[in-house]
């Protein structure tokens, strides 16, 4: 396994269009996170999956955003009716977690979204 | 107050010097702390993590944690130009082990 994989690496879209990103986590990892990073800022948490269950969503995640992780494997993040403020790097991370413990999270290469 | 704060920098050191990067956090419930390195246009890459008070060394890197002062630091010994990057401090907060990041500090190592 070569790590967390994200596709596409870059996406340019017109305002108002829908976009979908994909994340393939490290295969044995049960936890999957989406973050968003804008220039000059650290990544900000968007949503979290444990296996196939979406257990937490940030207030940053408006109703235009939806994420899925069918069968607890890959995940998709969809943004509907994109706005220029959605332009950012979207990062996926995965880790192995268990009750009472954590392991380090590894990030994918990210998808850079530009809304024009 | 942001949950994780880093001095905004940037920080510039000469090649071979020790670079000291600092981070404070506000949530006393945070137990695990991470340092990520991020090159321009790339995704964060894990350098080190620390759970216990004290120092943890890995090669040229030393992470330090002081839970009483809510302070985490990263020392880079024998700094190299290839260490020039943005360094992100992160803490695990909340029940779902999500990472809360600082803004990052940009390190420049002068040849």
Interface residues (C-beta under 8 A of the other chain):
Chain A: X31 X33 X35 X40 X41 X42 X43 X44 X45 X48 X50 X55 X56 X89 X91 X93 X95 X97 X102 X104 X105 X106 X107 X108 X109 X110 X112
Chain B: X4 X32 X34 X36 X41 X42 X43 X44 X45 X46 X49 X88 X90 X92 X94 X96 X97 X98 X99 X100 X101 X102 X103 X104
